[in-house]
């Protein structure tokens, strides 16, 4: 069933194929008023903030591993400063950016600032695009550095940890890029709902 207070969305030409594909499924794109989205954000604020704290607690070891790895990069490394900078940035920037954007959504929802709330929704493209840029930068640094010249005798191998997380990031690259483009370029009020089964 279409939620109350929602109006049908007229799709612009760029999304004609998307609409045609939806027409063959049991789903429908509708547009939710910003006020209603803000109320949803306020209602689920405690759950979202708890999830953010849990994520930070569970993933605290990732920056530690990357920083230990950066401390084990030898000065003879081909891209000594760039490799260290990438290791530290890749471990912190995407996670901190995602947490900051979610916090902004909650704050603007409680303040009742609809324009700032929608801006925060659009700014979520920043997290995705920065993550993609860091991923590309990481592959360049990994390809241009060698094991013998860069890896010291410390506990954490910077080349190994870089390779593991670059592979993991590359697996999710298509979804990450499409999500970033959708959040930044499309109507942030759009939602996908399942149609009610037809009554015989």
C-alpha positions as YAML, in Angstrom:
chain: A
units: angstrom
residues:
- id: 1
  name: UNK
  ca: [0.00, 0.00, 0.00]
- id: 2
  name: UNK
  ca: [1.19, 3.52, -0.73]
- id: 3
  name: UNK
  ca: [1.91, 5.30, 2.59]
- id: 4
  name: UNK
  ca: [-0.50, 8.07, 3.56]
- id: 5
  name: UNK
  ca: [0.41, 11.62, 2.63]
- id: 6
  name: UNK
  ca: [2.64, 10.53, -0.26]
- id: 7
  name: UNK
  ca: [2.22, 11.61, -3.84]
- id: 8
  name: UNK
  ca: [3.30, 9.75, -6.93]
- id: 9
  name: UNK
  ca: [6.61, 10.76, -8.42]
- id: 10
  name: UNK
  ca: [6.77, 11.81, -12.06]
- id: 11
  name: UNK
  ca: [10.08, 10.52, -13.35]
- id: 12
  name: UNK
  ca: [12.30, 12.79, -15.44]
- id: 13
  name: UNK
  ca: [13.60, 11.40, -18.75]
- id: 14
  name: UNK
  ca: [16.98, 10.17, -17.35]
- id: 15
  name: UNK
  ca: [15.10, 7.73, -15.11]
- id: 16
  name: UNK
  ca: [12.70, 6.43, -17.76]
- id: 17
  name: UNK
  ca: [14.49, 3.07, -18.01]
- id: 18
  name: UNK
  ca: [14.52, 2.76, -14.23]
- id: 19
  name: UNK
  ca: [10.77, 3.42, -14.12]
- id: 20
  name: UNK
  ca: [10.14, 0.90, -16.90]
- id: 21
  name: UNK
  ca: [12.07, -1.73, -14.96]
- id: 22
  name: UNK
  ca: [10.07, -0.98, -11.83]
- id: 23
  name: UNK
  ca: [6.83, -1.30, -13.78]
- id: 24
  name: UNK
  ca: [7.66, -4.95, -14.37]
- id: 25
  name: UNK
  ca: [8.16, -5.59, -10.65]
- id: 26
  name: UNK
  ca: [5.96, -5.30, -7.59]
- id: 27
  name: UNK
  ca: [7.73, -2.09, -6.43]
- id: 28
  name: UNK
  ca: [7.00, 1.59, -6.83]
- id: 29
  name: UNK
  ca: [9.00, 4.79, -6.28]
- id: 30
  name: UNK
  ca: [7.19, 7.43, -4.24]
- id: 31
  name: UNK
  ca: [8.24, 10.78, -2.83]
- id: 32
  name: UNK
  ca: [8.22, 11.30, 0.93]
- id: 33
  name: UNK
  ca: [7.85, 14.84, 2.34]
- id: 34
  name: UNK
  ca: [10.98, 16.15, 4.03]
- id: 35
  name: UNK
  ca: [9.09, 16.76, 7.28]
- id: 36
  name: UNK
  ca: [8.13, 13.10, 7.40]
- id: 37
  name: UNK
  ca: [11.74, 12.04, 6.79]
- id: 38
  name: UNK
  ca: [12.88, 14.29, 9.63]
- id: 39
  name: UNK
  ca: [10.33, 12.70, 11.97]
- id: 40
  name: UNK
  ca: [11.65, 9.26, 11.00]
- id: 41
  name: UNK
  ca: [15.18, 10.43, 11.74]
- id: 42
  name: UNK
  ca: [14.17, 11.75, 15.17]
- id: 43
  name: UNK
  ca: [12.26, 8.59, 16.00]
- id: 44
  name: UNK
  ca: [15.22, 6.37, 15.16]
- id: 45
  name: UNK
  ca: [17.91, 8.73, 16.48]
- id: 46
  name: UNK
  ca: [18.74, 6.68, 19.58]
- id: 47
  name: UNK
  ca: [19.04, 3.49, 17.55]
- id: 48
  name: UNK
  ca: [21.24, 5.17, 14.92]
- id: 49
  name: UNK
  ca: [23.51, 6.77, 17.51]
- id: 50
  name: UNK
  ca: [23.83, 3.43, 19.31]
- id: 51
  name: UNK
  ca: [24.76, 1.78, 16.01]
- id: 52
  name: UNK
  ca: [27.38, 4.48, 15.40]
- id: 53
  name: UNK
  ca: [28.93, 3.90, 18.83]
- id: 54
  name: UNK
  ca: [28.85, 0.14, 18.30]
- id: 55
  name: UNK
  ca: [30.50, 0.49, 14.90]
- id: 56
  name: UNK
  ca: [33.24, 2.69, 16.34]
- id: 57
  name: UNK
  ca: [33.82, 0.22, 19.18]
- id: 58
  name: UNK
  ca: [33.96, -2.83, 16.91]
- id: 59
  name: UNK
  ca: [36.19, -1.20, 14.29]
- id: 60
  name: UNK
  ca: [38.65, 0.62, 16.54]
- id: 61
  name: UNK
  ca: [41.33, -1.95, 15.68]
- id: 62
  name: UNK
  ca: [41.37, -0.95, 11.99]
- id: 63
  name: UNK
  ca: [43.00, 2.48, 12.46]
- id: 64
  name: UNK
  ca: [45.38, 0.94, 15.01]
- id: 65
  name: UNK
  ca: [46.53, -1.67, 12.49]
- id: 66
  name: UNK
  ca: [47.01, 0.93, 9.77]
- id: 67
  name: UNK
  ca: [48.94, 3.28, 12.06]
- id: 68
  name: UNK
  ca: [51.16, 0.40, 13.22]
- id: 69
  name: UNK
  ca: [51.70, -0.45, 9.57]
- id: 70
  name: UNK
  ca: [52.58, 3.14, 8.71]
- id: 71
  name: UNK
  ca: [55.13, 3.14, 11.53]
- id: 72
  name: UNK
  ca: [56.74, 0.09, 9.90]
- id: 73
  name: UNK
  ca: [57.33, 1.80, 6.53]
- id: 74
  name: UNK
  ca: [61.05, 2.26, 5.85]
- id: 75
  name: UNK
  ca: [62.47, 5.62, 4.81]
- id: 76
  name: UNK
  ca: [63.90, 3.88, 1.74]
- id: 77
  name: UNK
  ca: [60.36, 3.35, 0.43]
- id: 78
  name: UNK
  ca: [59.79, 4.75, -3.05]
- id: 79
  name: UNK
  ca: [56.82, 6.86, -1.91]
- id: 80
  name: UNK
  ca: [57.64, 7.10, 1.78]
- id: 81
  name: UNK
  ca: [55.51, 10.10, 2.79]
- id: 82
  name: UNK
  ca: [52.67, 9.40, 0.36]
- id: 83
  name: UNK
  ca: [52.34, 5.75, 1.41]
- id: 84
  name: UNK
  ca: [52.27, 6.68, 5.10]
- id: 85
  name: UNK
  ca: [49.72, 9.43, 4.47]
- id: 86
  name: UNK
  ca: [47.47, 7.06, 2.53]
- id: 87
  name: UNK
  ca: [47.63, 4.37, 5.23]
- id: 88
  name: UNK
  ca: [46.52, 6.83, 7.88]
- id: 89
  name: UNK
  ca: [43.90, 8.58, 5.75]
- id: 90
  name: UNK
  ca: [42.31, 5.37, 4.49]
- id: 91
  name: UNK
  ca: [41.87, 4.08, 8.03]
- id: 92
  name: UNK
  ca: [40.18, 7.21, 9.36]
- id: 93
  name: UNK
  ca: [38.58, 9.44, 6.73]
- id: 94
  name: UNK
  ca: [35.77, 7.18, 5.36]
- id: 95
  name: UNK
  ca: [34.64, 6.05, 8.81]
- id: 96
  name: UNK
  ca: [34.80, 9.52, 10.37]
- id: 97
  name: UNK
  ca: [33.03, 11.04, 7.37]
- id: 98
  name: UNK
  ca: [30.16, 8.55, 7.58]
- id: 99
  name: UNK
  ca: [29.76, 9.14, 11.33]
- id: 100
  name: UNK
  ca: [29.83, 12.92, 10.85]
- id: 101
  name: UNK
  ca: [27.20, 12.87, 8.10]
- id: 102
  name: UNK
  ca: [24.87, 10.69, 10.18]
- id: 103
  name: UNK
  ca: [25.33, 12.96, 13.18]
- id: 104
  name: UNK
  ca: [24.46, 16.01, 11.05]
- id: 105
  name: UNK
  ca: [21.25, 14.34, 9.89]
- id: 106
  name: UNK
  ca: [20.17, 13.72, 13.48]
- id: 107
  name: UNK
  ca: [21.08, 17.25, 14.63]
- id: 108
  name: UNK
  ca: [19.29, 19.01, 11.75]
- id: 109
  name: UNK
  ca: [16.24, 16.78, 12.21]
- id: 110
  name: UNK
  ca: [15.92, 17.78, 15.86]
- id: 111
  name: UNK
  ca: [16.52, 21.44, 15.01]
- id: 112
  name: UNK
  ca: [13.72, 21.26, 12.43]
- id: 113
  name: UNK
  ca: [15.91, 22.75, 9.68]
- id: 114
  name: UNK
  ca: [14.52, 21.08, 6.57]
- id: 115
  name: UNK
  ca: [16.91, 22.77, 4.13]
- id: 116
  name: UNK
  ca: [19.96, 21.82, 6.18]
- id: 117
  name: UNK
  ca: [18.57, 18.31, 6.60]
- id: 118
  name: UNK
  ca: [18.27, 17.88, 2.82]
- id: 119
  name: UNK
  ca: [21.76, 19.35, 2.39]
- id: 120
  name: UNK
  ca: [23.11, 16.75, 4.82]
- id: 121
  name: UNK
  ca: [21.41, 14.03, 2.77]
- id: 122
  name: UNK
  ca: [23.13, 15.33, -0.36]
- id: 123
  name: UNK
  ca: [26.48, 15.62, 1.40]
- id: 124
  name: UNK
  ca: [26.49, 11.88, 1.91]
- id: 125
  name: UNK
  ca: [27.88, 11.72, -1.61]
- id: 126
  name: UNK
  ca: [31.09, 13.10, -0.09]
- id: 127
  name: UNK
  ca: [31.66, 9.92, 1.93]
- id: 128
  name: UNK
  ca: [31.24, 7.66, -1.09]
- id: 129
  name: UNK
  ca: [33.35, 9.73, -3.46]
- id: 130
  name: UNK
  ca: [36.16, 10.19, -0.92]
- id: 131
  name: UNK
  ca: [36.20, 6.45, -0.29]
- id: 132
  name: UNK
  ca: [36.43, 5.77, -4.03]
- id: 133
  name: UNK
  ca: [39.23, 8.34, -4.42]
- id: 134
  name: UNK
  ca: [41.17, 6.83, -1.51]
- id: 135
  name: UNK
  ca: [40.72, 3.38, -3.00]
- id: 136
  name: UNK
  ca: [42.18, 4.50, -6.34]
- id: 137
  name: UNK
  ca: [45.02, 6.31, -4.58]
- id: 138
  name: UNK
  ca: [45.76, 3.20, -2.54]
- id: 139
  name: UNK
  ca: [46.14, 1.00, -5.61]
- id: 140
  name: UNK
  ca: [48.57, 3.52, -7.11]
- id: 141
  name: UNK
  ca: [50.66, 3.58, -3.93]
- id: 142
  name: UNK
  ca: [50.61, -0.20, -3.65]
- id: 143
  name: UNK
  ca: [51.71, -0.65, -7.27]
- id: 144
  name: UNK
  ca: [54.51, 1.93, -6.99]
- id: 145
  name: UNK
  ca: [56.05, 0.58, -3.78]
- id: 146
  name: UNK
  ca: [58.06, -2.59, -3.24]
- id: 147
  name: UNK
  ca: [58.20, -5.06, -0.37]
- id: 148
  name: UNK
  ca: [61.96, -4.90, 0.12]
- id: 149
  name: UNK
  ca: [62.26, -1.11, 0.07]
- id: 150
  name: UNK
  ca: [59.18, -0.33, 2.18]
- id: 151
  name: UNK
  ca: [58.52, -3.02, 4.79]
- id: 152
  name: UNK
  ca: [60.50, -2.95, 8.03]
- id: 153
  name: UNK
  ca: [60.85, -5.55, 10.77]
- id: 154
  name: UNK
  ca: [57.83, -4.42, 12.78]
- id: 155
  name: UNK
  ca: [54.77, -6.49, 13.63]
- id: 156
  name: UNK
  ca: [52.40, -5.16, 10.96]
- id: 157
  name: UNK
  ca: [53.29, -5.48, 7.27]
- id: 158
  name: UNK
  ca: [52.01, -2.23, 5.63]
- id: 159
  name: UNK
  ca: [51.95, -3.76, 2.16]
- id: 160
  name: UNK
  ca: [49.95, -6.76, 3.31]
- id: 161
  name: UNK
  ca: [47.34, -4.79, 5.22]
- id: 162
  name: UNK
  ca: [47.06, -2.37, 2.29]
- id: 163
  name: UNK
  ca: [46.46, -5.23, -0.12]
- id: 164
  name: UNK
  ca: [43.83, -6.91, 2.08]
- id: 165
  name: UNK
  ca: [41.76, -3.75, 2.53]
- id: 166
  name: UNK
  ca: [42.20, -2.64, -1.07]
- id: 167
  name: UNK
  ca: [40.81, -5.97, -2.28]
- id: 168
  name: UNK
  ca: [37.90, -5.74, 0.16]
- id: 169
  name: UNK
  ca: [37.23, -2.16, -0.92]
- id: 170
  name: UNK
  ca: [37.37, -3.08, -4.60]
- id: 171
  name: UNK
  ca: [34.75, -5.81, -4.09]
- id: 172
  name: UNK
  ca: [32.29, -3.23, -2.80]
- id: 173
  name: UNK
  ca: [33.41, -0.52, -5.23]
- id: 174
  name: UNK
  ca: [30.45, -0.70, -7.68]
- id: 175
  name: UNK
  ca: [27.84, -0.53, -4.93]
- id: 176
  name: UNK
  ca: [29.76, 2.25, -3.16]
- id: 177
  name: UNK
  ca: [30.00, 4.39, -6.29]
- id: 178
  name: UNK
  ca: [26.36, 3.88, -7.32]
- id: 179
  name: UNK
  ca: [25.18, 4.65, -3.80]
- id: 180
  name: UNK
  ca: [27.23, 7.86, -3.71]
- id: 181
  name: UNK
  ca: [25.90, 9.01, -7.08]
- id: 182
  name: UNK
  ca: [22.31, 8.17, -6.12]
- id: 183
  name: UNK
  ca: [22.55, 10.12, -2.85]
- id: 184
  name: UNK
  ca: [24.14, 13.15, -4.44]
- id: 185
  name: UNK
  ca: [22.42, 13.38, -7.82]
- id: 186
  name: UNK
  ca: [18.92, 11.98, -7.32]
- id: 187
  name: UNK
  ca: [15.95, 13.18, -5.32]
- id: 188
  name: UNK
  ca: [16.77, 12.33, -1.71]
- id: 189
  name: UNK
  ca: [13.04, 12.12, -0.91]
- id: 190
  name: UNK
  ca: [12.53, 9.09, -3.14]
- id: 191
  name: UNK
  ca: [11.72, 5.78, -1.54]
- id: 192
  name: UNK
  ca: [11.07, 2.34, -3.01]
- id: 193
  name: UNK
  ca: [7.93, 0.58, -1.72]
- id: 194
  name: UNK
  ca: [6.41, -2.76, -2.55]
- id: 195
  name: UNK
  ca: [3.00, -2.61, -4.16]
- id: 196
  name: UNK
  ca: [0.06, -4.15, -2.43]
- id: 197
  name: UNK
  ca: [-0.96, -7.48, -3.97]
- id: 198
  name: UNK
  ca: [-3.84, -7.09, -6.39]
- id: 199
  name: UNK
  ca: [-7.24, -8.15, -5.07]
- id: 200
  name: UNK
  ca: [-9.09, -10.73, -7.11]
...
